[in-house]
Amino acid sequence: MGKIFRYECRRLLWNKFFIGLAVVLLLYGALVLHAVTILGVAHTAPFSPWSFGDYLSRMLPLLWIGMLFFLTFYTSPKARRAAALTDAAPMPPRRYALARCAAALTGGALLSLLCMVEAAVFYVRMFGWCGWGSLLLPALATLLPALVFALGSGWLLGQIRPWLVYVWMAVPFLLAALPLPEALGLWNGSFFTACPLALETLDPAFVLPVAAAAAQAVLLAAGAALLAWGNRLRNITKK
């Protein structure tokens, strides 16, 4: 399985799409950092967890699209026809599917890391600041549930109809236009601009309300459950 995982990683990461998406992320990230983050959000410092979280929430739609594009390597009609060959191999098809999903998640994690490294370089160059520990929680709370949910839901939709994955790419943009409840504010960034003002202190420490933490935990669990459901559906359709 390790060899399959390494092969799939090379297949996803060593191609023009990944390089092009990385370039787009860096260019858009630079625009956000220099036009929005540098001013700080909700009267907090540019390098506060709140401003950093706002930056990540603005990058999230592109990361979501990247994760789903990785899945199209495995859910497209061409890929599903080629899967007939791998399904005939001695290794169980479920292990192939898990290796591919792990490779897609690795690609999403690398793109997320690229965004965070860009922010780190910006903070050092502009402010000489390197207190990275305070940024870990907003990064995990913002990105991990969203990317796992994108992986699980996209994998399931791809098993039903490949074109649904492309439709699903529009979800973050739709959510950005909707007045989401506070518990889901991490999805459109409203949490990072509203919560510090509600705390009524100057540059408050980062806190994640119980409702928001529970919502993110549910999304993380739902992503894992949908991934398992997608694998089960794939096995059923192959029989």
N, CA and C of each residue as an Amber inpcrd file, in Angstrom:
protein
   717
   0.8210000  -1.2090000   0.0000000   0.0000000   0.0000000   0.0000000
   0.8610000   1.2660000   0.0000000   2.0280000   1.1740000   0.6570000
   2.9320000   2.3150000   0.6880000   3.4070000   2.7040000  -0.6980000
   3.6850000   1.7080000  -1.5390000   4.1300000   1.9960000  -2.9020000
   3.0170000   2.6660000  -3.7070000   1.7850000   2.1970000  -3.5000000
   0.6500000   2.8050000  -4.2050000   0.4770000   4.2530000  -3.7710000
   0.5920000   4.4870000  -2.4690000   0.4490000   5.8470000  -1.9530000
   1.5160000   6.7690000  -2.5420000   2.7610000   6.3190000  -2.5800000
   3.8320000   7.1550000  -3.1330000   3.6120000   7.4150000  -4.6250000
   3.1490000   6.3900000  -5.3390000   2.8700000   6.5700000  -6.7610000
   1.7630000   7.5940000  -6.9780000   0.6880000   7.4890000  -6.1910000
  -0.4230000   8.4230000  -6.3470000  -0.0190000   9.8420000  -5.9630000
   0.8450000   9.9770000  -4.9620000   1.3300000  11.3090000  -4.5930000
   2.1300000  11.9310000  -5.7280000   3.0040000  11.1400000  -6.3360000
   3.7640000  11.6580000  -7.4740000   2.8310000  12.0370000  -8.6220000
   1.8080000  11.2320000  -8.8130000   0.8640000  11.4960000  -9.8930000
   0.0970000  12.8000000  -9.6640000  -0.2960000  13.0590000  -8.4290000
  -1.0750000  14.2570000  -8.1340000  -0.2130000  15.5100000  -8.0520000
   0.9670000  15.3730000  -7.4470000   1.7620000  16.5520000  -7.1120000
   2.7420000  16.9510000  -8.1990000   3.1490000  16.0010000  -9.0190000
   4.1140000  16.3200000 -10.0580000   3.3870000  16.4770000 -11.3920000
   2.5750000  17.5310000 -11.4780000   1.8500000  17.8040000 -12.7110000
   1.5590000  19.2950000 -12.8020000   1.1570000  19.7270000 -13.9750000
   0.9490000  21.1540000 -14.2270000  -0.1790000  21.7250000 -13.3820000
  -1.1920000  20.9050000 -13.0960000  -2.3170000  21.4120000 -12.3100000
  -1.8710000  21.8230000 -10.9100000  -1.1150000  20.9610000 -10.2480000
  -0.6800000  21.2780000  -8.8960000   0.2090000  22.5180000  -8.8880000
   1.1230000  22.6000000  -9.8310000   2.0160000  23.7540000  -9.8930000
   1.2220000  25.0240000 -10.1790000   0.2720000  24.9390000 -11.1120000
  -0.5380000  26.1100000 -11.4290000  -1.3810000  26.5640000 -10.2490000
  -1.9870000  25.6080000  -9.5390000  -2.8010000  25.9550000  -8.3790000
  -1.9370000  26.5590000  -7.2790000  -0.7280000  26.0360000  -7.0980000
   0.1850000  26.5870000  -6.0930000   0.5380000  28.0340000  -6.4230000
   0.7620000  28.3210000  -7.6950000   1.0830000  29.6900000  -8.1060000
  -0.0970000  30.6170000  -7.8440000  -1.3110000  30.1640000  -8.1950000
  -2.5070000  30.9680000  -7.9620000  -2.6910000  31.2300000  -6.4670000
  -2.4980000  30.2120000  -5.6430000  -2.6210000  30.3790000  -4.1920000
  -1.6330000  31.4020000  -3.6610000  -0.3850000  31.3250000  -4.1260000
   0.6310000  32.2620000  -3.6490000   0.3100000  33.6930000  -4.0740000
  -0.1440000  33.8730000  -5.3000000  -0.4730000  35.2130000  -5.7730000
  -1.6760000  35.7840000  -5.0310000  -2.7130000  34.9590000  -4.8710000
  -3.8910000  35.4340000  -4.1440000  -3.5640000  35.6570000  -2.6710000
  -2.7620000  34.7670000  -2.0970000  -2.3620000  34.9370000  -0.7080000
  -1.5870000  36.2290000  -0.4910000  -0.6910000  36.5520000  -1.4160000
   0.0630000  37.7990000  -1.2990000  -0.8710000  39.0010000  -1.3540000
  -1.8830000  38.9230000  -2.2290000  -2.8540000  40.0130000  -2.3160000
  -3.6160000  40.1840000  -1.0120000  -4.0830000  39.0810000  -0.4340000
  -4.8220000  39.1500000   0.8310000  -3.9390000  39.6800000   1.9540000
  -2.7140000  39.1850000   2.0300000  -1.8160000  39.5950000   3.1120000
  -1.4930000  41.0880000   3.0480000  -1.2580000  41.5950000   1.8480000
  -0.8400000  42.9880000   1.7090000  -2.0090000  43.9640000   1.6660000
  -3.1990000  43.4780000   1.3370000  -4.3400000  44.3900000   1.2360000
  -5.2860000  44.3070000   2.4320000  -5.3550000  43.1380000   3.0910000
  -6.3270000  42.9420000   4.1730000  -5.6380000  42.6230000   5.4980000
  -4.8320000  41.5640000   5.4950000  -4.2410000  41.0940000   6.7500000
  -3.3310000  42.1370000   7.3780000  -2.6040000  42.8790000   6.5720000
  -1.6630000  43.8650000   7.1060000  -2.3580000  44.9330000   7.9450000
  -3.6410000  45.1350000   7.7020000  -4.4160000  46.1160000   8.4670000
  -4.9510000  45.5370000   9.7700000  -4.9380000  44.2030000   9.9070000
  -5.5450000  43.5650000  11.0570000  -7.0640000  43.5120000  10.8950000
  -7.6880000  42.5610000  11.5420000  -9.1460000  42.4670000  11.4980000
  -9.7020000  42.6800000  12.8880000 -10.8420000  43.3410000  12.9450000
 -11.5400000  43.5740000  14.2180000 -10.6190000  44.2220000  15.2520000
  -9.8110000  45.1670000  14.8170000  -8.9220000  45.9310000  15.6960000
  -7.8590000  45.0560000  16.3690000  -7.4690000  43.9720000  15.7310000
  -6.3990000  43.1230000  16.2700000  -5.1490000  43.2980000  15.4140000
  -4.0310000  42.8170000  15.9100000  -2.7660000  42.9420000  15.1900000
  -2.7930000  42.0790000  13.9260000  -2.0260000  42.4580000  12.8940000
  -1.9900000  41.6430000  11.6680000  -1.5360000  40.2140000  11.8990000
  -0.7070000  40.0100000  12.9270000  -0.1870000  38.6720000  13.2170000
  -0.9270000  38.0020000  14.3630000  -2.0910000  38.5240000  14.7240000
  -2.8980000  37.8830000  15.7560000  -3.5560000  36.6320000  15.1910000
  -3.9670000  35.6930000  16.0400000  -4.6950000  34.5140000  15.5410000
  -5.9560000  34.8760000  14.7760000  -6.5720000  35.9960000  15.1390000
  -7.8100000  36.4090000  14.4640000  -7.5260000  36.8400000  13.0230000
  -6.4920000  37.6560000  12.8310000  -6.1380000  38.0850000  11.4790000
  -5.6260000  36.9160000  10.6500000  -4.8720000  36.0250000  11.2860000
  -4.3720000  34.8550000  10.5840000  -5.5260000  33.9400000  10.1800000
  -6.4900000  33.7570000  11.0810000  -7.6550000  32.9430000  10.7580000
  -8.4760000  33.5530000   9.6360000  -8.5940000  34.8770000   9.6360000
  -9.3060000  35.5420000   8.5430000  -8.5880000  35.2990000   7.2150000
  -7.2680000  35.3420000   7.2260000  -6.4830000  35.0490000   6.0180000
  -6.7480000  33.6320000   5.5260000  -6.7440000  32.6650000   6.4350000
  -6.9810000  31.2740000   6.0340000  -8.4010000  31.0850000   5.5110000
  -9.3650000  31.7470000   6.1160000 -10.7500000  31.6090000   5.6440000
 -10.9030000  32.1710000   4.2350000 -10.1110000  33.1700000   3.8870000
 -10.1420000  33.7030000   2.5280000  -9.4520000  32.7720000   1.5430000
  -8.5020000  31.9890000   2.0290000  -7.8140000  31.0290000   1.1750000
  -8.5900000  29.7230000   1.0480000  -9.5250000  29.4790000   1.9550000
 -10.2230000  28.1990000   2.0210000 -10.9550000  27.8240000   0.7280000
 -11.6490000  28.7590000   0.0400000 -12.3180000  28.3470000  -1.2010000
 -11.3640000  27.7510000  -2.2370000 -10.1790000  28.3200000  -2.3750000
  -9.2130000  27.7720000  -3.3320000  -8.6760000  26.4280000  -2.8570000
  -8.4810000  26.2700000  -1.5620000  -8.0270000  24.9860000  -1.0370000
  -9.1070000  23.9160000  -1.2150000 -10.3520000  24.2910000  -1.0200000
 -11.4860000  23.3820000  -1.2470000 -11.5140000  22.9170000  -2.6940000
 -11.3760000  23.8690000  -3.6200000 -11.3580000  23.5290000  -5.0440000
 -10.1860000  22.6170000  -5.3650000  -9.0160000  22.9060000  -4.7910000
  -7.8590000  22.0630000  -5.0350000  -8.0800000  20.6350000  -4.5710000
  -8.6610000  20.4790000  -3.3900000  -8.9280000  19.1320000  -2.8740000
  -9.8720000  18.3700000  -3.8050000 -10.9160000  19.0190000  -4.2700000
 -11.8750000  18.3530000  -5.1490000 -11.2660000  18.0580000  -6.5170000
 -10.4040000  18.9290000  -7.0000000  -9.7410000  18.6560000  -8.2680000
  -8.8430000  17.4280000  -8.1560000  -8.1990000  17.2600000  -7.0190000
  -7.3970000  16.0520000  -6.8180000  -8.2640000  14.8040000  -6.9500000
  -9.4880000  14.8800000  -6.4210000 -10.3760000  13.7230000  -6.4760000
 -10.8250000  13.4090000  -7.8990000 -10.8630000  14.4200000  -8.7700000
 -11.2870000  14.1530000 -10.1440000 -10.3000000  13.2420000 -10.8740000
  -9.0670000  13.1400000 -10.3670000  -8.1170000  12.2030000 -10.9580000
  -8.6030000  10.7600000 -10.7980000  -9.4960000  10.5310000  -9.8180000
  -9.9480000   9.1750000  -9.5150000 -11.4260000   8.9490000  -9.8090000
 -12.2020000  10.0300000  -9.9550000 -13.6430000   9.8630000 -10.1250000
 -14.1180000  10.1710000 -11.5380000 -13.2450000  10.6590000 -12.4040000
 -13.6510000  10.9640000 -13.7750000 -14.0030000   9.6700000 -14.5100000
 -14.8050000   9.7570000 -15.5780000 -15.1410000   8.5440000 -16.3400000
 -13.9140000   7.7810000 -16.8270000 -12.8870000   8.5070000 -17.2630000
 -11.6700000   7.8480000 -17.7310000 -11.0020000   7.0840000 -16.5900000
 -10.9340000   7.7180000 -15.4100000 -10.3110000   7.0550000 -14.2660000
 -11.1210000   5.8410000 -13.8200000 -12.4420000   5.9150000 -13.9050000
 -13.2740000   4.7900000 -13.4830000 -13.1480000   3.6120000 -14.4530000
 -12.9150000   3.9070000 -15.7330000 -12.6790000   2.8090000 -16.6730000
 -11.3360000   2.1410000 -16.4040000 -10.3370000   2.9690000 -16.0550000
  -9.0170000   2.4040000 -15.7420000  -9.0410000   1.6220000 -14.4350000
 -10.0020000   1.9490000 -13.5420000 -10.0750000   1.2570000 -12.2590000
 -10.3950000  -0.2200000 -12.4180000 -10.9310000  -0.5970000 -13.5800000
 -11.2230000  -2.0130000 -13.8120000  -9.9520000  -2.8530000 -13.7700000
  -8.8410000  -2.2500000 -14.1550000  -7.5700000  -2.9730000 -14.1250000
  -7.0670000  -3.1520000 -12.6990000  -7.1270000  -2.0780000 -11.9010000
  -6.6540000  -2.1740000 -10.5200000  -7.5650000  -3.0610000  -9.6810000
  -8.8600000  -3.0700000 -10.0010000  -9.7850000  -3.9120000  -9.2380000
  -9.5190000  -5.3970000  -9.4750000  -8.8630000  -5.6990000 -10.6020000
  -8.5480000  -7.0970000 -10.8980000  -7.2450000  -7.5460000 -10.2440000
  -6.5270000  -6.6170000  -9.6160000  -5.2590000  -6.9480000  -8.9660000
  -5.5240000  -7.6970000  -7.6640000  -4.4920000  -8.4120000  -7.1410000
  -4.6880000  -9.1840000  -5.9080000  -5.0440000  -8.3190000  -4.7010000
  -4.5460000  -7.0670000  -4.6560000  -4.8210000  -6.2040000  -3.5050000
  -6.2970000  -5.8000000  -3.4880000  -6.9370000  -5.7910000  -2.3200000
  -8.3480000  -5.3910000  -2.2400000  -8.5590000  -3.9830000  -2.7750000
  -9.6390000  -3.7510000  -3.5480000  -9.9050000  -2.4100000  -4.0890000
 -10.0010000  -1.3370000  -3.0130000 -10.4550000  -1.7100000  -1.8130000
 -10.5810000  -0.7220000  -0.7450000  -9.2330000  -0.1150000  -0.3940000
  -8.1720000  -0.9080000  -0.4660000  -6.8450000  -0.3910000  -0.1410000
  -6.3720000   0.5840000  -1.2100000  -6.6970000   0.3150000  -2.4670000
  -6.3970000   1.2700000  -3.5260000  -7.1230000   2.5900000  -3.2700000
  -8.4010000   2.4940000  -2.9160000  -9.1950000   3.6970000  -2.6770000
  -8.6410000   4.5060000  -1.5090000  -8.2620000   3.8170000  -0.4230000
  -7.7150000   4.5200000   0.7330000  -6.3930000   5.1940000   0.3970000
  -5.5530000   4.5190000  -0.3940000  -4.2810000   5.1170000  -0.7970000
  -4.5090000   6.3730000  -1.6290000  -5.4920000   6.3300000  -2.5070000
  -5.7770000   7.4870000  -3.3480000  -6.3550000   8.6440000  -2.5330000
  -7.2450000   8.3340000  -1.6170000  -7.7950000   9.3860000  -0.7620000
  -6.7090000   9.9930000   0.1190000  -5.7960000   9.1490000   0.6160000
  -4.6820000   9.6540000   1.4180000  -3.7840000  10.5600000   0.5870000
  -3.5710000  10.2130000  -0.6730000  -2.7650000  11.0560000  -1.5480000
  -3.4480000  12.3990000  -1.7950000  -4.7740000  12.3740000  -2.0170000
  -5.5140000  13.6200000  -2.2110000  -5.4540000  14.4960000  -0.9650000
  -5.5970000  13.8720000   0.2050000  -5.5110000  14.6350000   1.4560000
  -4.1090000  15.2020000   1.6480000  -3.0920000  14.4610000   1.2520000
  -1.7190000  14.9590000   1.3260000  -1.5400000  16.1790000   0.4360000
  -2.1290000  16.1250000  -0.7710000  -2.0580000  17.2790000  -1.6500000
  -2.7160000  18.5040000  -1.0470000  -3.8990000  18.3180000  -0.4400000
  -4.5710000  19.4340000   0.2230000  -3.7720000  19.9770000   1.3900000
  -3.1380000  19.0710000   2.1480000  -2.3180000  19.5000000   3.2820000
  -1.1020000  20.2980000   2.8220000  -0.4960000  19.8780000   1.7110000
   0.6650000  20.6100000   1.1910000   0.2730000  22.0020000   0.7040000
  -0.8740000  22.1140000   0.0480000  -1.3350000  23.4340000  -0.3750000
  -1.6270000  24.3200000   0.8370000  -2.2140000  23.7400000   1.8800000
  -2.4770000  24.5020000   3.1030000  -1.1760000  24.9480000   3.7470000
  -0.1960000  24.0550000   3.7820000   1.1020000  24.3980000   4.3510000
   1.7600000  25.5090000   3.5570000   1.5920000  25.4830000   2.2470000
   2.1480000  26.5340000   1.4000000   1.5590000  27.8890000   1.7730000
   0.2410000  27.9180000   2.0050000  -0.4030000  29.1670000   2.4140000
   0.1280000  29.6590000   3.7570000   0.3160000  28.7430000   4.6910000
   0.7910000  29.1290000   6.0180000   2.2470000  29.5820000   5.9840000
   3.0650000  28.9370000   5.1700000   4.4620000  29.3630000   5.0390000
   4.5340000  30.7580000   4.4390000   3.6660000  31.0260000   3.4580000
   3.6450000  32.3640000   2.8750000   3.3090000  33.4140000   3.9310000
   2.3350000  33.1120000   4.7920000   1.9850000  34.0430000   5.8670000
   3.1440000  34.2030000   6.8440000   3.8410000  33.1060000   7.1430000
   4.9740000  33.1710000   8.0660000   6.0730000  34.0740000   7.5110000
   6.3760000  33.9260000   6.2280000   7.3840000  34.7750000   5.6040000
   6.9480000  36.2370000   5.6370000   5.6660000  36.4750000   5.3940000
   5.1300000  37.8370000   5.4340000   5.2840000  38.4470000   6.8310000
   4.9620000  37.6850000   7.8670000   5.0600000  38.1950000   9.2290000
   6.5010000  38.5080000   9.6110000   7.4110000  37.6570000   9.2130000
   8.8210000  37.8900000   9.5420000   9.3480000  39.1050000   8.7910000
   9.0250000  39.1880000   7.5150000   9.5680000  40.2720000   6.6860000
   8.9830000  41.6250000   7.0690000   7.6840000  41.6650000   7.3780000
   7.0290000  42.9390000   7.6440000   7.1260000  43.3710000   9.1020000
   7.0970000  42.3910000  10.0310000   7.0080000  42.7430000  11.4460000
   8.1050000  42.1170000  12.3120000   8.9130000  41.2390000  11.7280000
   9.9160000  40.5500000  12.5340000   9.2970000  39.6720000  13.6040000
   8.0990000  39.1410000  13.3230000   7.3220000  38.3640000  14.3120000
   7.3730000  36.8900000  13.9570000   7.5590000  36.0370000  14.9650000
   7.6380000  34.5920000  14.6970000   7.0290000  33.7710000  15.8380000
   5.9420000  34.2330000  16.4170000   5.2660000  33.4800000  17.4810000
   4.2690000  32.4910000  16.9140000   4.7960000  31.4550000  16.2560000
   3.9430000  30.5480000  15.4910000   2.9890000  29.7190000  16.3460000
   3.3430000  29.4740000  17.5890000   2.5040000  28.6090000  18.4240000
   1.0820000  29.1090000  18.5710000   0.9010000  30.4200000  18.6190000
  -0.4430000  30.9790000  18.8070000  -1.3190000  30.8240000  17.5670000
  -0.7200000  30.4560000  16.4340000  -1.4790000  30.3390000  15.1810000
  -1.9040000  28.9110000  14.8860000  -1.4540000  27.9670000  15.6890000
  -1.7510000  26.5610000  15.4060000  -3.2400000  26.2480000  15.5450000
  -3.8630000  26.7150000  16.6230000  -5.2730000  26.4010000  16.8500000
  -6.1830000  26.9730000  15.7690000  -6.0670000  28.2530000  15.3940000
  -6.9420000  28.7280000  14.3110000  -6.6990000  28.0060000  12.9970000
  -5.4610000  27.5880000  12.7360000  -5.1830000  26.8500000  11.5000000
  -5.8850000  25.5030000  11.5010000  -5.7710000  24.7670000  12.5830000
  -6.4170000  23.4540000  12.6690000  -7.9330000  23.5850000  12.6680000
  -8.4490000  24.5460000  13.4190000  -9.9050000  24.7070000  13.5120000
 -10.5110000  25.1200000  12.1760000  -9.7870000  25.8970000  11.3890000
 -10.3240000  26.3950000  10.1280000 -10.1670000  25.3930000   8.9970000
  -8.9860000  24.7860000   8.8810000  -8.6610000  24.0050000   7.6870000
  -8.9740000  22.5230000   7.8020000  -8.6570000  21.9040000   8.9270000
  -8.7780000  20.4510000   9.0210000 -10.2050000  19.9590000   8.7940000
 -11.2210000  20.4700000   9.5060000 -12.5860000  19.9750000   9.2450000
 -13.0410000  20.2290000   7.8130000 -12.7110000  21.3920000   7.2630000
 -13.1570000  21.7260000   5.9180000 -12.5490000  20.7990000   4.8720000
 -11.2440000  20.5270000   4.9910000 -10.5800000  19.6950000   3.9840000
 -11.0010000  18.2370000   4.0970000 -11.1790000  17.7370000   5.3180000
 -11.6460000  16.3590000   5.4840000 -13.0820000  16.2260000   4.9710000
 -13.9090000  17.2360000   5.2390000 -15.2830000  17.1960000   4.7290000
 -15.2990000  17.2830000   3.2040000 -14.4300000  18.1060000   2.6210000
 -14.3350000  18.1790000   1.1620000 -13.9200000  16.8330000   0.5920000
 -12.9640000  16.1750000   1.2490000 -12.4930000  14.8720000   0.7810000
 -13.6130000  13.8410000   0.8350000 -14.2810000  13.7290000   1.9780000
 -15.3200000  12.7140000   2.1320000 -16.5220000  12.9590000   1.2530000
 -17.0160000  14.1920000   1.2450000 -18.2020000  14.4930000   0.4380000
 -17.8890000  14.4190000  -1.0470000 -16.7080000  14.9090000  -1.4450000
 -16.3370000  14.8500000  -2.8510000 -16.1470000  13.4290000  -3.3410000
 -15.5670000  12.5770000  -2.4990000 -15.3800000  11.1710000  -2.8730000
 -16.7270000  10.4690000  -3.0550000 -17.6540000  10.7260000  -2.1380000
 -18.9730000  10.1140000  -2.2510000 -19.7020000  10.6030000  -3.5030000
 -19.6990000  11.9160000  -3.7350000 -20.3840000  12.4570000  -4.9050000
 -19.7580000  11.9380000  -6.1940000 -18.4450000  11.7670000  -6.1920000
 -17.7700000  11.2510000  -7.3810000 -18.1550000   9.8280000  -7.7030000
 -18.4870000   9.0520000  -6.6740000 -18.9430000   7.6790000  -6.9250000
 -20.3670000   7.6510000  -7.4850000 -21.1580000   8.6780000  -7.1420000
 -22.5340000   8.7440000  -7.6390000 -22.5610000   9.2630000  -9.0740000
 -22.0120000  10.4630000  -9.2630000 -21.9100000  11.0640000 -10.5950000
 -20.6360000  11.9080000 -10.6210000 -19.7040000  11.6570000 -11.5370000
 -18.4410000  12.4170000 -11.5540000 -18.6300000  13.9250000 -11.6660000
 -19.6430000  14.3800000 -12.4100000 -19.8160000  15.8160000 -12.6080000
 -20.2690000  16.5360000 -11.3410000 -20.7930000  15.7880000 -10.3650000
 -21.2070000  16.4210000  -9.1090000 -20.0260000  17.0190000  -8.3530000
 -18.8340000  16.4590000  -8.5530000 -17.6470000  16.9970000  -7.8830000
 -17.3910000  18.4350000  -8.3330000 -17.5890000  18.7030000  -9.6170000
 -17.3710000  20.0600000 -10.1300000 -18.4290000  21.0210000  -9.5930000
 -19.6600000  20.5590000  -9.4860000 -20.7160000  21.4070000  -8.9110000
 -20.4120000  21.7150000  -7.4510000 -19.8780000  20.7330000  -6.7370000
 -19.5810000  20.8720000  -5.3110000 -18.4890000  21.9070000  -5.0590000
 -17.7040000  22.2350000  -6.0670000 -16.6400000  23.2310000  -5.9080000
 -17.1820000  24.6190000  -5.6070000 -18.4390000  24.8590000  -5.9410000
 -19.0300000  26.1830000  -5.7330000 -19.5140000  26.4070000  -4.3050000
 -19.4870000  25.3800000  -3.4650000 -20.0550000  25.4900000  -2.1130000
 -19.4450000  26.6210000  -1.2930000 -18.1000000  26.7740000  -1.2110000
 -17.5560000  27.8620000  -0.3800000 -18.0060000  29.2500000  -0.8280000
 -18.1650000  29.4460000  -2.1260000 -18.5940000  30.7500000  -2.6270000
 -20.0570000  31.0050000  -2.2840000 -20.8670000  29.9440000  -2.2920000
 -22.2570000  30.0730000  -1.8810000 -22.3530000  30.3960000  -0.3960000
 -21.5670000  29.7200000   0.4170000 -21.5870000  29.9720000   1.8590000
 -21.1250000  31.3840000   2.1940000 -20.1710000  31.9040000   1.4010000
 -19.6780000  33.2620000   1.6430000 -20.7600000  34.3070000   1.4220000
 -21.7570000  33.9760000   0.6080000 -22.8280000  34.9250000   0.3110000
 -24.0140000  34.7790000   1.2460000 -24.0100000  33.7480000   2.1060000
 -25.1420000  33.4970000   2.9820000 -24.8670000  34.0150000   4.3960000
 -25.8940000  34.4470000   5.1090000 -25.7260000  34.8600000   6.5140000
 -25.7030000  33.6300000   7.4260000 -24.5630000  33.0330000   7.5800000
 -24.4470000  31.8080000   8.3640000 -24.5730000  32.0940000   9.8490000
 -25.0530000  31.1240000  10.6290000 -25.0640000  31.3000000  12.0850000
 -23.6510000  31.3620000  12.6360000 -23.5230000  31.8720000  13.8400000
 -22.2040000  32.0690000  14.4490000 -21.4030000  30.7720000  14.5190000
 -22.0860000  29.6470000  14.7580000 -21.3890000  28.3740000  14.8900000
 -20.6830000  27.9640000  13.6040000 -21.1650000  28.4610000  12.4570000
 -20.5610000  28.1200000  11.1660000 -19.7600000  29.2860000  10.5880000
 -19.4450000  30.2600000  11.4270000 -18.7610000  31.4560000  10.9550000
 -17.3530000  31.2250000  10.4630000 -16.7340000  30.0870000  10.8160000
 -15.3970000  29.8050000  10.3120000 -15.3950000  29.5300000   8.8180000
 -16.5670000  29.1770000   8.2620000 -16.6400000  28.8340000   6.8420000
 -16.6020000  30.0560000   5.9440000 -17.1150000  31.1870000   6.4090000
 -17.0910000  32.3930000   5.5770000 -16.2640000  33.5170000   6.1890000
 -15.5770000  33.2250000   7.3020000 -14.6930000  34.2100000   7.9060000
 -15.3620000  35.1800000   8.8460000 -16.6940000  35.1640000   8.9370000
 -17.3810000  36.1160000   9.8090000 -17.0210000  35.9080000  11.2770000
 -16.6590000  34.6860000  11.6420000 -16.2700000  34.4030000  13.0260000
 -15.0740000  35.2480000  13.4410000 -14.0940000  35.3880000  12.5560000
 -12.8490000  36.0800000  12.9070000 -13.0140000  37.5940000  12.9570000
 -14.0310000  38.1210000  12.3180000 -14.2580000  39.5600000  12.3570000
 -15.2620000  39.9710000  13.4340000 -16.1280000  39.0520000  13.8440000
 -17.1700000  39.3930000  14.8180000 -16.7910000  39.0080000  16.2440000
 -16.1840000  37.8480000  16.4170000 -15.9110000  37.3530000  17.7640000
 -14.9750000  38.2530000  18.5630000 -13.8620000  38.7720000  17.9960000
 -12.9960000  39.6540000  18.7990000 -13.7090000  40.8990000  19.2960000
 -14.6400000  41.4240000  18.5130000 -15.3760000  42.6090000  18.9450000
 -16.3160000  42.2810000  20.0940000 -16.8670000  41.0710000  20.0870000
 -17.7730000  40.6690000  21.1600000 -17.0400000  40.4530000  22.4740000
 -15.7370000  40.1500000  22.4140000 -14.9700000  39.9160000  23.6410000
 -14.6630000  41.2010000  24.3830000 -14.7360000  42.3370000  23.6950000
 -14.6070000  43.6650000  24.3020000 -13.2940000  43.8500000  25.0430000
 -12.2200000  43.2910000  24.5260000 -10.8830000  43.5360000  25.0570000
  -9.9640000  43.8540000  23.8910000  -8.8730000  44.5600000  24.1680000
  -7.9450000  44.9510000  23.1290000  -7.0860000  43.7590000  22.7300000
  -7.1400000  43.3910000  21.4530000  -6.3600000  42.2780000  20.8940000
  -6.5150000  41.0200000  21.7600000  -7.7290000  40.4750000  21.8980000
  -7.9730000  39.3410000  22.8030000  -7.2970000  38.0600000  22.3260000
  -7.0620000  37.1610000  23.2660000  -6.5120000  35.8470000  22.9310000
  -7.5590000  35.0570000  22.1440000  -7.0740000  34.1290000  21.3430000
  -7.9810000  33.3500000  20.5080000  -8.7700000  32.3590000  21.3590000
 -10.0710000  32.3480000  21.1750000 -10.9490000  31.3930000  21.8430000
 -11.9150000  30.8440000  20.8070000 -12.2610000  29.5910000  20.9630000
 -13.2160000  28.9430000  20.0650000 -14.4530000  28.5850000  20.8760000
 -15.5680000  29.2690000  20.6590000 -16.7760000  28.9630000  21.4250000
 -17.1860000  27.5060000  21.2720000 -17.9260000  27.0180000  22.2620000
 -18.3400000  25.6200000  22.2760000 -19.1500000  25.2720000  21.0330000
 -20.0490000  26.1680000  20.6440000 -20.8970000  25.8940000  19.4790000
 -20.0610000  25.7700000  18.2090000 -19.0900000  26.6560000  18.0330000
 -18.2340000  26.5970000  16.8460000 -17.3630000  25.3510000  16.8590000
 -16.8090000  25.0170000  18.0340000 -15.9810000  23.8160000  18.1430000
 -16.8010000  22.5640000  17.8530000 -18.0340000  22.5260000  18.3590000
 -18.8930000  21.3680000  18.1090000 -19.2450000  21.2530000  16.6270000
 -19.5170000  22.3900000  15.9810000 -19.8430000  22.3630000  14.5600000
 -18.6720000  21.8510000  13.7280000 -17.4600000  22.2830000  14.0610000
 -16.2840000  21.8190000  13.3310000 -16.0260000  20.3360000  13.5780000
 -16.2590000  19.8860000  14.8100000 -16.0830000  18.4640000  15.1280000
 -17.0850000  17.6090000  14.3570000 -18.3240000  18.0960000  14.2440000
 -19.3470000  17.3710000  13.4880000 -18.9620000  17.2930000  12.0110000
 -18.4620000  18.3870000  11.4570000 -18.0430000  18.3890000  10.0550000
 -16.8730000  17.4410000   9.8210000 -15.9430000  17.3980000  10.7720000
 -14.8130000  16.4860000  10.6600000 -15.2860000  15.0380000  10.6860000
 -16.1720000  14.7110000  11.6160000 -16.7130000  13.3550000  11.6960000
 -17.5520000  13.0210000  10.4690000 -18.3120000  14.0070000   9.9870000
 -19.1350000  13.7760000   8.7900000 -18.2620000  13.5020000   7.5770000
 -17.1390000  14.2120000   7.4670000 -16.2290000  13.9600000   6.3560000
 -15.6820000  12.5540000   6.3760000 -15.2840000  12.0810000   7.5660000
 -14.7770000  10.7200000   7.6870000 -15.8710000   9.6960000   7.3730000
 -17.1030000   9.9560000   7.8430000 -18.2070000   9.0330000   7.5800000
 -18.5580000   8.9910000   6.0960000 -18.5670000  10.1390000   5.4330000
 -18.8740000  10.1770000   4.0070000 -17.7900000   9.4810000   3.1850000
 -16.5470000   9.5790000   3.6450000 -15.4650000   8.8780000   2.9560000
 -15.6740000   7.3740000   3.0320000 -16.0210000   6.8850000   4.2130000
 -16.2950000   5.4550000   4.3630000 -17.5140000   5.0470000   3.5370000
 -18.5160000   5.8830000   3.4930000 -19.7210000   5.5930000   2.7030000
 -19.3800000   5.5380000   1.2160000 -18.5450000   6.4830000   0.7770000
 -18.1350000   6.4890000  -0.6210000 -17.3690000   5.2370000  -1.0010000
 -16.4920000   4.7660000  -0.1140000 -15.7600000   3.5260000  -0.3800000
 -16.7100000   2.3310000  -0.4350000 -17.6960000   2.3000000   0.4470000
 -18.6680000   1.2070000   0.4420000 -19.4970000   1.2360000  -0.8350000
 -19.9150000   2.4500000  -1.2420000 -20.6900000   2.5580000  -2.4690000
 -19.8700000   2.1150000  -3.6720000 -18.6010000   2.4720000  -3.6760000
 -17.7330000   2.0650000  -4.7820000 -17.6360000   0.5540000  -4.8690000
 -17.4990000  -0.0970000  -3.7110000 -17.3980000  -1.5620000  -3.6990000
 -18.6980000  -2.2110000  -4.1720000 -19.8450000  -1.5930000  -3.8080000
 -21.1380000  -2.1480000  -4.2220000 -21.3020000  -2.0420000  -5.7350000
 -20.9390000  -0.8800000  -6.3010000 -21.1220000  -0.6820000  -7.7420000
 -20.1800000  -1.5380000  -8.5530000 -19.0570000  -1.9800000  -7.9580000
 -18.1290000  -2.8440000  -8.6960000 -18.5750000  -4.2900000  -8.7330000
 -19.5060000  -4.6430000  -7.8570000 -19.9430000  -6.0440000  -7.7970000
 -20.9500000  -6.3500000  -8.9000000
